[in-house]
Amino acid sequence: MTSLWQLNDLQATTSLGGGTGKLALNQPENGFDWRRSGGPSLCLFELPHLATDGESIEAYVRNEDLVVNYGKRGMLPFDHQVYWKRSQTGEIDQLECIVAAQTASLDAHSQLSTCTRGSGCREIFHLPDHQSEGLARVESTTTLTPGVSTGCLLIRFGPLSYIEMIQPSDFLSVRVEWSREHSDFSLTRPIFDRSLEKGVIVRARACGVWADASMDEVQMRAAYEAFLADPLPLTV
């Protein structure tokens, strides 16, 4: 069976959302670089604070998922695993990013964030809570926190929309930076900010979704419901 991922040394590529995305596995700070001809460009789930020595990296494809391990030689303060999961809800392409961290130290503080950036943005909305009938518009740069938002965001580019969500238990905050005068935007999320004991594994799950702008709100709700109901892969 042919995988949706093509893995060549420390480069991985896949096609989804009508475009092509690539990962430089030794540069997690660059995230998933997605481009579509005539459309927007996105860099998803950049991990700027994930330490790597460029050598302690193990990557392999399992079914439709790409698994990348960092730090397994014990040379880094933390071992991380980034699990890139491809899936579909109907005709909607999705890319899930699951990050796991552990340490061999007796006590260490883990701080890790993700950042998604893009250009060509026309509108941004967020889902205030799970039962909300409508979306709330993001008018300018702001920080959303639990209690005022689910952290589920909708970015419109024209005929294409991008949706990004995170599991409620992993949502600490999200910093949305953009203005109507400029089409560039960024979404920065802290996912770990806690002390870790030796051998304890913590995980965080986020998901990006490509949607048709003509029905993106309906697709957003369907994808979010499916994401909440989807159990964590047992191998992560």
C-alpha positions as CSV (number, residue, x, y, z in Angstrom):
1,M,0.0,0.0,0.0
2,T,1.3,3.4,-1.0
3,S,1.4,6.0,1.8
4,L,0.2,9.6,1.5
5,W,3.7,10.6,2.8
6,Q,6.9,10.5,0.8
7,L,9.9,10.3,3.2
8,N,13.4,10.9,1.8
9,D,16.1,11.1,4.5
10,L,15.0,14.2,6.6
11,Q,12.5,15.5,4.1
12,A,8.8,14.6,4.0
13,T,6.2,15.7,1.5
14,T,2.5,15.1,1.1
15,S,-0.4,16.5,-1.0
16,L,-3.6,17.8,0.6
17,G,-6.0,20.7,0.4
18,G,-5.3,21.0,-3.3
19,G,-1.7,21.9,-2.6
20,T,1.6,20.3,-1.5
21,G,3.2,20.4,1.9
22,K,6.7,19.6,3.1
23,L,8.6,19.1,6.3
24,A,12.3,19.6,7.0
25,L,12.5,17.2,9.9
26,N,15.7,18.6,11.2
27,Q,14.2,22.1,11.3
28,P,11.0,21.8,13.3
29,E,11.0,25.6,13.8
30,N,9.9,25.8,10.1
31,G,6.8,23.7,10.5
32,F,4.7,22.2,7.7
33,D,5.3,24.4,4.7
34,W,2.1,24.2,2.5
35,R,1.6,25.9,-0.9
36,R,-1.0,25.9,-3.6
37,S,-0.7,27.3,-7.1
38,G,-2.6,30.6,-7.2
39,G,-3.6,30.4,-3.6
40,P,-2.2,31.3,-0.2
41,S,0.9,29.9,1.4
42,L,0.9,28.6,5.0
43,C,3.5,27.4,7.5
44,L,1.6,25.2,10.0
45,F,2.6,24.1,13.5
46,E,6.1,25.6,13.6
47,L,7.9,24.4,16.8
48,P,10.5,27.1,17.4
49,H,11.5,25.9,20.9
50,L,11.8,22.2,20.1
51,A,15.5,21.5,20.6
52,T,17.3,19.2,18.2
53,D,21.0,18.5,17.6
54,G,20.2,17.6,14.0
55,E,21.4,14.0,14.6
56,S,19.2,12.5,17.2
57,I,16.3,12.2,14.8
58,E,14.4,9.1,13.9
59,A,11.5,9.2,11.4
60,Y,9.2,6.6,9.8
61,V,5.8,6.3,8.2
62,R,3.1,4.2,9.9
63,N,0.1,3.7,7.6
64,E,-1.0,7.3,6.8
65,D,1.0,8.9,9.7
66,L,4.5,10.3,9.9
67,V,6.3,9.8,13.2
68,V,9.4,11.9,14.1
69,N,11.4,11.3,17.3
70,Y,13.8,13.8,18.6
71,G,16.5,13.3,21.3
72,K,16.3,9.6,21.8
73,R,20.1,9.4,22.3
74,G,19.8,11.1,25.7
75,M,21.8,14.1,24.5
76,L,19.0,16.7,24.9
77,P,17.1,17.8,28.0
78,F,13.8,16.5,26.6
79,D,12.8,13.7,24.3
80,H,10.0,14.8,21.9
81,Q,7.8,12.9,19.4
82,V,5.9,14.8,16.7
83,Y,3.2,12.6,15.2
84,W,1.8,14.0,11.9
85,K,-1.6,12.4,11.2
86,R,-3.4,12.6,7.9
87,S,-7.2,12.2,7.8
88,Q,-10.4,13.2,6.1
89,T,-13.9,14.2,7.2
90,G,-16.0,13.7,4.1
91,E,-14.1,15.7,1.4
92,I,-12.2,17.8,4.0
93,D,-8.5,17.3,4.3
94,Q,-7.0,17.4,7.8
95,L,-3.5,17.4,9.3
96,E,-3.2,16.7,13.0
97,C,0.0,17.5,14.9
98,I,0.4,15.6,18.2
99,V,3.4,16.6,20.3
100,A,4.7,14.4,23.1
101,A,7.5,15.3,25.6
102,Q,9.3,13.5,28.4
103,T,12.6,13.9,30.3
104,A,15.2,11.7,31.9
105,S,15.9,14.5,34.5
106,L,14.4,14.3,38.0
107,D,12.6,17.5,37.5
108,A,12.6,19.8,34.4
109,H,10.3,22.6,33.2
110,S,9.0,22.2,29.7
111,Q,7.9,25.2,27.7
112,L,6.8,24.6,24.1
113,S,4.7,26.6,21.7
114,T,3.4,26.2,18.1
115,C,3.0,28.9,15.5
116,T,1.0,29.0,12.3
117,R,1.7,31.8,9.8
118,G,0.3,32.7,6.4
119,S,-0.5,35.5,4.0
120,G,-3.6,36.5,2.0
121,C,-5.9,36.5,5.0
122,R,-9.2,38.4,4.5
123,E,-11.1,37.5,7.7
124,I,-10.5,35.7,11.0
125,F,-13.2,34.2,13.3
126,H,-13.1,32.1,16.4
127,L,-15.6,29.7,18.1
128,P,-16.4,31.2,21.6
129,D,-17.7,28.0,23.1
130,H,-18.7,24.5,22.1
131,Q,-22.4,25.4,22.1
132,S,-22.1,28.8,20.3
133,E,-24.6,29.3,17.5
134,G,-22.4,31.8,15.7
135,L,-18.7,32.7,15.3
136,A,-17.0,35.8,16.8
137,R,-15.0,38.0,14.5
138,V,-11.4,38.8,15.3
139,E,-11.0,42.4,14.4
140,S,-7.3,42.9,15.2
141,T,-4.4,41.5,17.1
142,T,-5.6,39.8,20.3
143,T,-5.0,37.0,22.8
144,L,-7.8,34.4,23.2
145,T,-8.0,32.3,26.4
146,P,-10.3,29.6,27.8
147,G,-13.5,31.1,29.0
148,V,-13.8,33.4,26.0
149,S,-12.9,31.0,23.2
150,T,-12.4,27.3,22.4
151,G,-9.2,28.2,20.5
152,C,-10.8,27.0,17.3
153,L,-10.1,29.6,14.5
154,L,-11.3,30.1,11.0
155,I,-9.2,32.0,8.5
156,R,-10.7,33.0,5.2
157,F,-8.5,33.6,2.1
158,G,-11.2,33.7,-0.6
159,P,-12.6,30.5,-2.0
160,L,-10.4,28.6,0.5
161,S,-10.5,28.7,4.2
162,Y,-8.2,27.2,6.8
163,I,-9.4,26.1,10.2
164,E,-7.2,25.4,13.2
165,M,-8.3,23.7,16.5
166,I,-6.8,22.3,19.6
167,Q,-8.1,19.8,22.2
168,P,-9.8,21.7,25.1
169,S,-7.5,20.1,27.7
170,D,-4.5,21.4,25.7
171,F,-5.8,25.0,25.1
172,L,-3.8,27.5,27.2
173,S,-4.2,30.5,25.0
174,V,-3.7,31.6,21.4
175,R,-2.1,34.9,20.3
176,V,-3.7,36.1,17.0
177,E,-1.7,38.7,15.1
178,W,-3.1,40.4,12.0
179,S,-4.7,43.6,10.8
180,R,-7.1,44.5,8.0
181,E,-4.5,46.6,6.4
182,H,-2.1,43.6,6.0
183,S,-3.0,40.1,4.9
184,D,-0.3,38.4,6.9
185,F,-1.3,36.6,10.1
186,S,0.1,34.4,12.8
187,L,-1.4,32.1,15.5
188,T,0.9,31.4,18.4
189,R,-0.1,28.8,21.0
190,P,1.7,27.7,24.1
191,I,1.1,23.9,24.4
192,F,3.4,23.0,27.3
193,D,4.3,25.2,30.3
194,R,4.8,22.8,33.2
195,S,7.3,20.9,35.3
196,L,7.9,17.3,34.2
197,E,9.1,14.5,36.4
198,K,11.4,11.8,35.1
199,G,9.6,9.3,32.8
200,V,6.3,11.2,32.7
201,I,4.9,11.8,29.2
202,V,2.8,14.8,28.3
203,R,1.0,15.3,25.0
204,A,-0.8,18.1,23.1
205,R,-3.0,17.8,20.0
206,A,-3.8,20.4,17.4
207,C,-5.4,20.0,13.9
208,G,-5.4,22.0,10.7
209,V,-8.4,21.7,8.3
210,W,-8.8,22.9,4.7
211,A,-12.4,23.9,3.9
212,D,-14.5,25.4,1.1
213,A,-15.2,29.1,2.0
214,S,-18.8,28.7,0.8
215,M,-19.6,26.3,3.6
216,D,-16.6,26.7,6.0
217,E,-18.6,27.3,9.1
218,V,-20.6,24.1,8.7
219,Q,-17.4,22.2,7.9
220,M,-15.7,23.8,10.9
221,R,-18.3,22.6,13.3
222,A,-18.3,19.1,11.8
223,A,-14.5,18.8,11.9
224,Y,-14.4,20.1,15.5
225,E,-17.0,17.6,16.7
226,A,-15.1,14.8,15.0
227,F,-11.8,16.0,16.5
228,L,-13.2,16.1,20.0
229,A,-14.6,12.6,19.6
230,D,-11.5,11.1,18.1
231,P,-9.3,9.2,20.6
232,L,-5.6,9.8,20.9
233,P,-3.7,7.2,18.8
234,L,-2.6,4.4,21.1
235,T,0.9,4.5,19.7
236,V,1.6,8.1,20.6
